[in-house]
Amino acid sequence: MAKPELEDGYTQIEHEVLEKLARTSLAPNQWRVLIFIIRKTCGWHKEVDYIANFQIVEGTGLCKAVVSRCLKGLSDLQLITRKGKSIGFQKDWEKWGELAESSTPEKLAIP
């Protein structure tokens, strides 16, 4: 049985950012890559980090071609910043590109 403990490490991220991410529609593989990047940056209290593609491949279990496409897609959406192998998570959600937001059920009218 898994017994995760905060003492073993944690990734600190603002509620506002998590709430925006929770309403964001991404492909499953993009989510895997994004979570890995968040872990490698925010998890170590860094804005950016040198993250090689092979690290993402090993960390996500995705093949190199899929990782490359996901990185391009996340970069195009401005969810991540990239300069060579330096990658960071763009926490300023107002800078994110046009993302499909998950639909929310309309409030039911109570008579």
C-alpha positions in Angstrom: 0.0 0.0 0.0 1.3 3.4 -1.0 1.9 5.8 1.9 2.9 9.2 0.5 4.1 11.7 3.0 4.8 15.4 2.7 8.2 14.8 4.2 9.1 12.8 1.1 8.6 15.9 -1.1 5.7 17.8 -2.6 4.9 20.2 -5.4 3.5 23.6 -4.3 1.2 25.3 -6.8 -1.3 28.1 -6.3 -5.0 27.2 -6.0 -5.9 29.7 -8.7 -3.6 28.0 -11.2 -4.9 24.5 -10.3 -8.5 25.7 -10.7 -7.7 27.1 -14.1 -6.0 23.8 -15.1 -8.9 21.8 -13.8 -11.1 23.6 -16.4 -8.6 23.1 -19.2 -9.1 20.5 -22.0 -5.8 19.0 -23.1 -5.0 15.7 -24.8 -4.1 13.0 -22.2 -0.5 12.8 -23.4 -0.2 16.6 -23.1 -1.4 16.3 -19.5 1.2 13.7 -18.8 4.0 15.9 -20.1 2.6 19.1 -18.4 2.4 17.3 -15.0 6.0 16.1 -15.4 7.2 19.6 -16.2 5.3 21.1 -13.3 6.9 18.4 -11.0 10.4 19.2 -12.3 10.0 22.9 -12.0 7.5 23.9 -9.3 8.4 20.7 -7.4 11.9 22.1 -6.9 10.8 25.7 -6.5 12.2 26.7 -9.9 10.8 28.9 -12.6 12.6 26.9 -15.3 14.8 23.8 -15.5 17.0 22.1 -17.9 14.8 19.1 -18.9 16.0 16.9 -21.7 13.4 15.1 -23.8 14.8 11.7 -22.7 13.9 12.7 -19.1 10.3 13.4 -20.1 10.3 10.1 -22.0 11.5 8.2 -19.0 9.2 10.1 -16.6 6.0 9.7 -18.6 6.5 6.4 -20.5 5.7 8.2 -23.8 7.9 7.8 -26.9 10.2 10.5 -28.0 8.1 11.6 -31.0 5.0 11.9 -28.8 6.9 14.0 -26.2 8.2 16.3 -28.9 4.7 16.8 -30.3 3.3 17.5 -26.8 6.1 20.0 -26.0 5.3 21.8 -29.3 1.6 21.8 -28.5 2.1 23.0 -24.9 4.5 25.7 -26.1 2.0 26.8 -28.8 -0.7 27.1 -26.2 1.8 29.0 -24.0 1.3 26.7 -21.1 5.0 26.2 -21.0 8.0 28.4 -21.8 10.9 26.9 -23.8 14.4 28.1 -24.6 16.4 25.2 -25.8 16.2 22.5 -23.1 15.2 25.1 -20.5 11.5 24.5 -19.9 9.2 26.2 -17.4 5.5 26.1 -16.6 3.7 29.4 -17.4 1.7 30.0 -14.2 0.3 33.2 -15.5 -2.9 31.7 -16.9 -3.8 35.0 -18.6 -0.9 34.4 -21.0 -2.2 30.9 -22.0 -3.4 30.7 -25.6 -6.9 29.8 -26.6 -7.7 26.7 -24.7 -11.0 24.8 -24.7 -12.5 25.1 -21.3 -14.5 22.2 -20.0 -18.2 22.8 -20.1 -19.9 23.4 -16.8 -23.5 22.4 -16.1 -25.9 25.3 -16.0 -27.4 26.0 -12.6 -30.7 24.4 -12.2 -33.5 26.7 -11.5 -35.2 25.9 -8.3 -38.9 26.9 -8.2 
